[in-house]
Amino acid sequence: MSILVKDILKLKSLKEMELVGGSIGLEKCIEWIYVSECLEDPLEGIKWLQGGEIVIITGVGIKSDINVLTKLIEGISEKNGAALIVNVGKYIREIPDGAIKIADKFQIPLFTLPWEVRLVEVSKEISNTIILARIEEKFMNDFLNNILFGQIDLGINIKEKANYFGYNLQGKCCICIVKINGFKEFAKAKKLYDEISIAKVKLVLRKLVQDILEKYSLKVPIIDNEEEIIFLNRSEENSMNRLNKALKDVQEVIGKRMNGISINVGIGNGYEDLSLMKDSFNEAKIVIESLKCEGVSQAIKRYSDIGIYSLIFNIENKKILENYCKQVIGPILEKTKRNKETSLVEILDTYLIENCNLTIAAEKLYLHRNTLTYRIKKIEQLLNCNLHNFEDCLRIKMALYISKML
């Protein structure tokens, strides 16, 4: 897993560390740790930063000189550093307010660490955490990409290997797809045009989803793909109940923090054989497509709950579907194209959704009841059908589903 600045707060050697500024930057990704000390020029060390480093200083050469400390924070920001830890006590007694304001301004998390804490232990634990996280992330990324997009080697006991990293894949598992709606518009509004900036935002989204899942005791293999976050989860009842709560939390948190983005979630069926995760993945994709067809942008749905869409999307010959659609509702499709009034297709769809209740359908369509009655009769004439006949309604409803999908 990628390590964010906020993750180091959980480390044992840093339990006495305190955040004093730059809290907005806590979700920056840490690439490595860098102990920066230079007696002659305290700013010399940061010239070698590559980006993503968490910098540690004891303050030797800086002492309480606020100008040097603020320039150091500015330099870390210019070099895209992740954060600054100041070992306080001997050379720097406390962090000046001016430095805290600069850290807030440049969104560089600024921490204090008591002098008594041994930096060798701190650097060792952070380094080990980064390395282990990279090993784990590579293994689980390869594992999930392999079973979804490649050929999994069933000769390897993959479940035991996953268990080594704390992933429980026993019993039936399923694939979940978190679809990020409105991401392109969000990126445009935030002026994110380069691939690196976009990738960083996607990493934050994935980590946010991952953190919320772990809050509900769900540690899952997870990857991101385009504007989707994909993960594997156990499909036993307890796990799925926790998953549902976690996903609602994900929708709420992302909705609040990232204006304009909404979340749809598709969940495939559960299978015990991991080689069938491709099937679960395809089912989850169909769920996402069915929600798109229905114009839904904030929902959590399982494959078993999408009804007729599970049949329609599995018909490979789309010509058959097109012909059926034209045969059943072709006349009103053509008339809708030519007419600018309220779509006859929309009227028919709403009328059937409301179980042919004229009063409720009229309210939903903002039409007078008599106007709706007239247009329903017009539709019956065009389609040569009786909307009080179950068989006719069934045929037309099927055609409307197909029309949305096409």
C-alpha positions, -999 to +999 in steps of 0.1 A: +000+000+000+011+035-006+022+053+026+007+087+032+020+112+057-009+105+081+000+068+082+033+075+100+013+088+130+004+051+137+041+040+140+053+030+175+085+051+174+065+082+166+038+080+193+052+111+209+052+131+177+028+161+175+014+178+144+017+216+148+010+228+113+001+220+076-026+195+084-041+199+050-011+181+035-015+149+056-026+129+025+006+135+006+024+103-004+058+095+012+085+081-012+114+081+013+129+096+045+156+122+045+176+134+075+188+169+065+217+184+086+243+209+075+262+231+099+274+257+074+242+261+054+210+245+069+193+250+035+220+231+015+206+197+023+171+202+008+186+209-026+189+171-031+153+163-026+136+144-054+100+148-042+079+129-017+106+128+011+097+133+047+125+155+060+139+152+096+160+179+112+175+183+147+179+221+142+217+222+145+227+252+125+191+266+126+184+269+163+154+292+167+161+314+136+126+317+122+139+330+089+159+299+082+131+276+094+105+293+072+129+292+042+134+255+049+096+248+048+094+269+016+122+249+001+106+216+009+074+228-007+093+238-039+109+204-041+075+187-035+086+172-002+060+154+018+065+168+054+090+181+080+098+166+114+116+188+138+135+172+167+128+198+194+146+202+227+183+209+223+187+233+193+151+243+187+130+247+219+097+253+202+083+260+167+077+298+161+042+308+151+056+322+118+069+288+108+036+272+116+018+298+094+042+291+065+036+253+069-002+259+068+002+282+037+023+256+017+004+226+031+035+210+045+027+189+075+050+201+103+057+178+133+076+181+165+094+152+180+110+152+215+148+153+216+148+121+237+134+100+208+162+083+189+162+093+153+179+061+142+148+042+154+125+066+137+142+065+104+145+027+106+108+022+113+096+046+086+120+031+060+109-004+068+073+006+067+077+021+032+096-009+019+072-035+033+042-014+019+058-014-015+064-052-015+028-058-003+013-034-028+032-049-057+022-084-047-015-076-043-016-054-074-001-082-094-024-107-078-056-087-086-045-076-120-036-112-128-070-128-118-090-100-135-070-093-167-045-121-170-041-158-163-038-168-126-014-196-118-035-220-098-004-241-091+006-214-065-013-213-032-023-177-037-046-176-007-018-186+017+005-159+002-023-133+006-028-144+042+008-137+049+001-100+043-031-101+064-057-107+035-083-133+043-095-148+010-111-179+024-145-189+013-165-171-014-152-138-027-166-112-050-154-082-070-165-046-062-162-017-086-163+019-072-171+041-102-161+077-098-186+099-116-177+134-126-140+130-123-131+147-156-152+177-146-136+178-111-101+177-126-110+205-150-124+226-122-092+220-102-071+228-132-055+193-132-042+188-167-010+168-163-010+131-157+011+133-125-014+156-108-043+135-119-026+103-107-020+119-073-057+127-069-066+091-079-041+078-054-058+099-027-092+086-037-080+050-036-063+054-003-094+071+011-116+041+000-089+018+015-088+036+048-126+036+052-128-001+044-101-008+070-121+012+095-148-014+091-122-042+094-121-049+057-085-053+045-088-059+007-066-062-024-073-030-042-063-013-075-074+017-095-082+015-132-091+047-152-120+062-132-127+031-112-114+016-079-116-022-079-112-045-050-119-081-039-140-088-008-152-119+010-189-124+002-200-140+035-229-122+052-210-105+080-184-091+056-210-079+031-229-061+058-198-043+069-190-036+033-224-019+027-219+004+057-183+012+045-194+020+010-221+044+022-194+061+043-172+063+011-200+080-008-206+105+020-170+113+026-160+117-011-192+137-018-182+162+010-145+165+002-146+164-036-173+187-049-190+174-080-179+138-076-205+110-069-200+073-065-217+043-080-208+008-067-213-024-086-208-058-067-205-091-086-216-125-074-194-144-049-173-175-060-150-197-040-128-204-070-105-173-075-103-181-112-140-171-114-132-136-102-133-125-139-170-135-139-176-115-108-157-086-123-178-086-155-210-088-133-199-058-113-192-039-146-228-048-158-241-033-126-223-001-132-236+001-168-272-006-156-270+023-131-258+045-160-287+034-181-311+043-153-294+077-149-284+069-113-251+085-101-251+076-063-260+040-056-247+007-043-261-024-061-254-061-064-256-081-096-284-102-082-305-070-078-304-055-113-332-077-127-336-079-165-304-060-171-284-091-161-301-108-191-299-080-216-262-072-211-253-108-216-268-109-251-237-105-273-256-100-306-267-064-302-285-065-336-311-088-320-317-063-293-319-034-318-345-052-339-366-061-309-366-025-298-376-012-332-403-038-336-419-030-302-415+007-296-400+019-330-430+042-338-427+063-307-389+064-309-392+080-344-419+104-333-399+115-303-369+123-325-392+146-346-412+161-318-399+186-292-427+181-267-422+158-237-408+126-249-433+099-255-407+074-245-403+092-211-441+093-207-444+056-214-415+047-191-427+068-162-463+055-166-451+018-165-427+025-136-457+039-116-477+007-124-500+025-148-512+050-121-523+081-141-523+104-111-488+096-098-473+095-133-489+129-142-473+144-110-439+130-119-441+143-155-456+177-145-486+171-168-523+175-162-540+141-157-562+146-188-532+155-209-515+123-198-546+103-205-546+117-241-510+109-247-513+074-233-541+067-258-519+082-285-491+058-275-515+028-276-525+038-311-489+042-323-478+009-308-510-010-315-511-022-279-533-021-247-514-007-217-539-025-194-528-058-208-500-075-189-483-091-219-482-058-238-467-040-208-441-067-204-430-066-240-428-028-239-410-027-206-384-050-220-380-028-251-376+003-229-348-014-209-331-024-242-335+012-255-317+026-224-289+001-227-284+007-264 
